Amino acid sequence: MKQDKVKLLIIDDDPKVSWILSEGLQGDFEILSARDGIEGIQVASTEKPDLILLDIKMPGISGLEVLAKLKKADLRSEVIMLSGHGETKYVVESIQQGAAEFITKPFDVKEVEIHIQSALEKSRLRQELSHLKDELKAKSQYDSFIGDSQAMLDVKNVIEQVADSELTVLIRGESGTGKEIVTRMLHSLSSRSKNTLSKVNCAAIPRDLLEAELFGYEKGAFTGAHRTKPGRFEVANNGTMFLDEIGDMPLELQSKLLQVLEQHEFVRVGGINNIHVDLRIICATNKNLEEAIGNQLFRDDLFYRLNEITIYLPPLRDRKDDIPLLVEHFLDKYVSLYKKNVPPLSREAVARLMEYDYPGNVRQLENLIKQVVVREDEKIIEELLLRGRQIQTARSYQPARQPLGVPVAAGGIDNAEMSENAEPDYSLKRRVSKAVSYEEKKLIAEVLNKVNWNRRKASEILEISYRSLLYKIKDYRINEIK
């Protein structure tokens, strides 16, 4: 197979130099030339040569200035500097600015060929190093995607199959299952990995600002638009765009997203010109999009366009065999990060961790292990799991409404639960947890009413932190009690 010729650009104001090199360097070289620095930068930008021979002394801007501009433009061309006798003081500065080689005039063409081969070899090694770094980066994404259960092996298999395609991917799963990690893996293993991965959480940005964030805006488009601002789609051009919580995107913006997917173009807010982009879109959601379509909250045509490839991430409760691996990974991670001396967890501790269902999935397990490392005590696992169960119970258990201060059944259990028609729950842990949650909620509400909802004063009376009180008010929905 015939190899492509090496594209060589000679930037020198002396035409004799270009002629000598053009005549002497034959065979595998395609020779280009420029008479000054400005022309050289223009030719380099359009032709993107593999190698540049650059004279230091030229009219207008010097070779060192040209070198700085070439490196700033990130053209990835190797540069060999040319200088006359007495200019060797520039050698160090040239090398510091990124020149691969330095040749002193007058020169022998054979000498130039040796320097060229040396520079090309450096370029080859640099490319190999860059490729190796990309492979290590991609591997590091796999290392953070822990699990050897069949469900996780199936997910990894799909990622490998579709990563380097241009297909739109929809990642579905509960919060905390690792949707962003999957996105980083898809990007790292794709041909777009050297370019931008831009993320927007559609649920975190107010709907009146989301359009401007995604599509950008023109100067004067609205009050405060003092300049034109490109949106995230433009920033991610040639790269990957990750739209998290796509199920929360306002209906009126979904048609503009569909245009980007189908026509690869859009119009800025307040603009009239179409802006073309070349990017891959990955979306994620923990919502039931089919139900949203039925409720006319999500466009069915957008759903089918996003659904070219769907990756389902199983909740942690459905792959509990992965918990020991995850525990080991997070333990190593945070022991190293926080410089703690924490031994591996005991079998009993790991067994207790495997009994829990983790409504917050992997993220919840990670936070739990982080606390164990920081406090250097695995005994707190039982306390943390109990607290998690209480929060779960408080969210799912809604006792019958009654005026504050009205007595409840023994143990604080709601009368409705003890009625003859109710199915009795004989689990001691659940019954105690419900009783504790109910009594805690009732006490907080009584104190808040007593101090006319002065939260600072209530936290002092209850002897808990202000932040904890706010959390409990929100978690117990106390503000809804009438």
Secondary structure as the mmCIF struct_conf table of DSSP 4:
data_model
#
loop_
_struct_conf.conf_type_id
_struct_conf.id
_struct_conf.beg_label_comp_id
_struct_conf.beg_label_asym_id
_struct_conf.beg_label_seq_id
_struct_conf.end_label_comp_id
_struct_conf.end_label_asym_id
_struct_conf.end_label_seq_id
HELX_LH_PP_P HELX_LH_PP_P1 LYS A 2 LYS A 5
STRN STRN1 VAL A 6 ILE A 11
BEND BEND1 ASP A 13 ASP A 13
HELX_RH_AL_P HELX_RH_AL_P1 PRO A 15 GLY A 24
BEND BEND2 LEU A 25 LEU A 25
BEND BEND3 GLY A 27 ASP A 28
STRN STRN2 PHE A 29 ALA A 34
BEND BEND4 ARG A 35 ASP A 36
HELX_RH_AL_P HELX_RH_AL_P2 GLY A 37 GLU A 47
BEND BEND5 ASP A 50 ASP A 50
STRN STRN3 LEU A 51 ASP A 55
BEND BEND6 ILE A 56 LYS A 57
BEND BEND7 PRO A 59 ILE A 61
HELX_RH_AL_P HELX_RH_AL_P3 GLY A 63 LYS A 72
TURN_TY1_P TURN_TY1_P1 ALA A 73 ASP A 74
STRN STRN4 GLU A 78 SER A 83
TURN_TY1_P TURN_TY1_P2 HIS A 85 GLY A 86
TURN_TY1_P TURN_TY1_P3 THR A 88 LYS A 89
HELX_RH_AL_P HELX_RH_AL_P4 TYR A 90 GLN A 96
TURN_TY1_P TURN_TY1_P4 GLN A 97 GLY A 98
BEND BEND8 ALA A 100 ALA A 100
STRN STRN5 GLU A 101 THR A 104
BEND BEND9 LYS A 105 PRO A 106
HELX_RH_AL_P HELX_RH_AL_P5 VAL A 109 ASP A 143
TURN_TY1_P TURN_TY1_P5 SER A 144 SER A 144
BEND BEND10 PHE A 145 PHE A 145
BEND BEND11 SER A 149 SER A 149
HELX_RH_AL_P HELX_RH_AL_P6 GLN A 150 VAL A 162
TURN_TY1_P TURN_TY1_P6 ALA A 163 ASP A 164
BEND BEND12 SER A 165 SER A 165
STRN STRN6 VAL A 169 ARG A 172
TURN_TY1_P TURN_TY1_P7 SER A 175 GLY A 176
BEND BEND13 THR A 177 THR A 177
HELX_RH_AL_P HELX_RH_AL_P7 LYS A 179 SER A 188
TURN_TY1_P TURN_TY1_P8 LEU A 189 LEU A 189
BEND BEND14 SER A 190 SER A 190
TURN_TY1_P TURN_TY1_P9 SER A 191 LYS A 194
BEND BEND15 ASN A 195 ASN A 195
STRN STRN7 LEU A 197 ASN A 201
TURN_TY1_P TURN_TY1_P10 CYS A 202 ALA A 204
BEND BEND16 ILE A 205 ILE A 205
HELX_RH_AL_P HELX_RH_AL_P8 ARG A 207 PHE A 215
STRN STRN8 TYR A 217 TYR A 217
TURN_TY1_P TURN_TY1_P11 LYS A 219 GLY A 220
BEND BEND17 ALA A 221 PHE A 222
TURN_TY1_P TURN_TY1_P12 THR A 223 GLY A 224
BEND BEND18 ARG A 227 ARG A 227
STRN STRN9 LYS A 229 LYS A 229
HELX_RH_AL_P HELX_RH_AL_P9 ARG A 232 VAL A 235
TURN_TY1_P TURN_TY1_P13 ALA A 236 ASN A 238
BEND BEND19 GLY A 239 GLY A 239
STRN STRN10 THR A 240 ASP A 244
TURN_TY1_P TURN_TY1_P14 GLU A 245 GLU A 245
HELX_RH_3T_P HELX_RH_3T_P1 ILE A 246 ASP A 248
BEND BEND20 MET A 249 MET A 249
HELX_RH_AL_P HELX_RH_AL_P10 LEU A 251 GLN A 263
BEND BEND21 HIS A 264 HIS A 264
STRN STRN11 GLU A 265 VAL A 267
STRN STRN12 VAL A 269 VAL A 269
TURN_TY1_P TURN_TY1_P15 GLY A 270 GLY A 270
BEND BEND22 ASN A 273 ASN A 273
STRN STRN13 ASN A 274 HIS A 276
STRN STRN14 ARG A 280 THR A 285
BEND BEND23 ASN A 286 LYS A 287
HELX_RH_AL_P HELX_RH_AL_P11 LEU A 289 GLY A 294
TURN_TY1_P TURN_TY1_P16 ASN A 295 GLN A 296
BEND BEND24 LEU A 297 PHE A 298
HELX_RH_AL_P HELX_RH_AL_P12 ASP A 300 LEU A 306
TURN_TY1_P TURN_TY1_P17 ASN A 307 GLU A 308
STRN STRN15 ILE A 309 TYR A 312
HELX_LH_PP_P HELX_LH_PP_P2 LEU A 313 PRO A 315
HELX_RH_3T_P HELX_RH_3T_P2 LEU A 316 ASP A 318
HELX_RH_3T_P HELX_RH_3T_P3 LYS A 320 ASP A 322
HELX_RH_AL_P HELX_RH_AL_P13 ILE A 323 TYR A 338
TURN_TY1_P TURN_TY1_P18 LYS A 339 LYS A 339
HELX_LH_PP_P HELX_LH_PP_P3 PRO A 343 SER A 346
HELX_RH_AL_P HELX_RH_AL_P14 ARG A 347 GLU A 355
TURN_TY1_P TURN_TY1_P19 PRO A 359 GLY A 360
HELX_RH_AL_P HELX_RH_AL_P15 ASN A 361 ARG A 375
TURN_TY1_P TURN_TY1_P20 GLU A 376 GLU A 376
TURN_TY1_P TURN_TY1_P21 GLU A 378 LYS A 379
HELX_RH_AL_P HELX_RH_AL_P16 ILE A 380 SER A 396
HELX_LH_PP_P HELX_LH_PP_P4 PRO A 399 ARG A 401
TURN_TY1_P TURN_TY1_P22 LEU A 404 GLY A 405
BEND BEND25 ALA A 409 ALA A 409
HELX_RH_3T_P HELX_RH_3T_P4 ALA A 410 GLY A 412
HELX_RH_3T_P HELX_RH_3T_P5 ASN A 415 MET A 418
BEND BEND26 SER A 419 SER A 419
TURN_TY1_P TURN_TY1_P23 GLU A 420 ASN A 421
BEND BEND27 ALA A 422 ALA A 422
HELX_LH_PP_P HELX_LH_PP_P5 GLU A 423 PRO A 424
HELX_RH_AL_P HELX_RH_AL_P17 LEU A 428 LYS A 450
TURN_TY1_P TURN_TY1_P24 VAL A 451 TRP A 453
HELX_RH_AL_P HELX_RH_AL_P18 ARG A 455 LEU A 462
TURN_TY1_P TURN_TY1_P25 GLU A 463 GLU A 463
BEND BEND28 ILE A 464 ILE A 464
HELX_RH_AL_P HELX_RH_AL_P19 TYR A 466 TYR A 476
TURN_TY1_P TURN_TY1_P26 ARG A 477 ARG A 477
HELX_RH_3T_P HELX_RH_3T_P6 ILE A 478 GLU A 480
#
